[in-house]
Amino acid sequence: MNQTDTSTRHRPAATQDSARLRHRPLWSRALSIVLGVAWVGVVFVVGGFLTIASPVGGWFYATLCFLPGLVGTAFLFGVTRWRDVLLGASAVSLVCGVAMYQQAPPDHGRIRSVAEGVGVPVDGWQLVSEDERGNTWCWKGCPEVNYLYAAPQDPADALTTLGDVLEQDGWRGGAQDPTHGLARSEYTPLAYGTWRKGRWEVSLSVPAPASPGRWSAETAQRGLTPVELSFDGGH
């Protein structure tokens, strides 16, 4: 009886199916990590070309693209529990998706959502026109959304008014040299300023009277100042 108890006491514990990791040779686990890194790189390149992370909510679409390959990586590494596989792969996919979202050139809809949250136009500013330029491939320019306003202020006051609105919303910046270091000409803006908030940038420009299509006869007669605002996701 004592011999039986002793043999039972020293018997190795049976391997349980609930173990977190299966036995894998070192080279197999190293290969799974290499494949996982390669998958992340492929999604960044292909997803960047297809601009999946550019729109509003693009981080979610990017996360879904990273997820299948990282689930496979977890299985190859030897993770046995579905819960651990999904939690780990989802966490890494989310980090990669958010990183891709932050780096991808934002599309026009995403930029427009930022512009609409600023609080422009301010009281008395009249929207004359708006247009979109550039594309998410940044071929001939990255995306930007431009607004033309008619403001009941002189150029300096218009810049100050917009600056106050932006700074209340957490933007930082101010007036800049309108010549950009070049010789002043008849087309040099009467006022110019830039502000930034994170990756986002907005610039204000009061075009010179000689600039075509900006100072209309009606604008001049009403004593209004044309003000151009340009929003983009930084370059």
Buried (B, 14 or more C-beta within 10 A) or exposed (E): EEEEEEEEEEEEEEEEEEEEEEEBEEEEBEBBEEBBEEBBEEBBEEBBEEBBBBBBEBBBBBBEBBBEBBBBBBBBBBBBBEEEBBEBBBEBBBEBBBBBBBEBBBBBEBBBBBBEEBEBBBEEBEEBEEEBBBBBBEEEEBBBBBBBBBBBBBBEEBBBBBBEBBBEEEBEBEBBEBEEEEEEEEEBBBBBBBBBBEEBBBBBBBBBEEBEEBBEEEBEEEEBBBBBBBBBBEE
